[in-house]
């Protein structure tokens, strides 16, 4: 298991940037993944005040700048690369602890920024079990379990 993926899930709180109400979009699927595992999650999207997953309504925020406890939050990102870089800068500004950039959400500049500014706590790019790189939907369960095992050793 990648150390950054394991570290990502040591946070007590999570946020999903690019969250969507549409069940066909990955922003909805990733938010639903957190919901189905009972992980505390905040959807980030400026386009709607709330998102409902399985009859649970989540109030949204517009930006990582609005996170109530950013230093305790790991951020999943499912946005176009230009938006991702802006989100990464905002996340760094408020002290977000770790980021996971879904395949297709970043370009070289975003990946370089994340790896530099979230050293050892940026999950993105080659790796994981899927053919497109690290993906919460494919690799998340194993990373959650690895983080739980590590906490159990402490």
MOHU-V148383 format. One record per run of one state. SS is the DSSP state (@ for helix, = for strand, . for the rest). FROM is the first residue (numbers start at 1). TO is the last residue. If there is no record, write none. Layout:
BEGIN
SS,FROM,TO ; SS,FROM,TO
END
This chain:
BEGIN
.,1,2 ; @,3,8 ; .,9,12 ; =,13,17 ; .,18,25 ; @,26,36 ; .,37,40 ; =,41,44 ; .,45,49 ; =,50,53 ; .,54,55 ; =,56,59 ; .,60,60 ; =,61,61 ; .,62,63 ; @,64,66 ; .,67,69 ; @,70,72 ; =,73,77 ; .,78,80 ; @,81,94 ; .,95,97 ; =,98,101 ; .,102,107 ; @,108,117 ; .,118,121 ; =,122,123 ; .,124,135 ; @,136,153 ; .,154,154
END
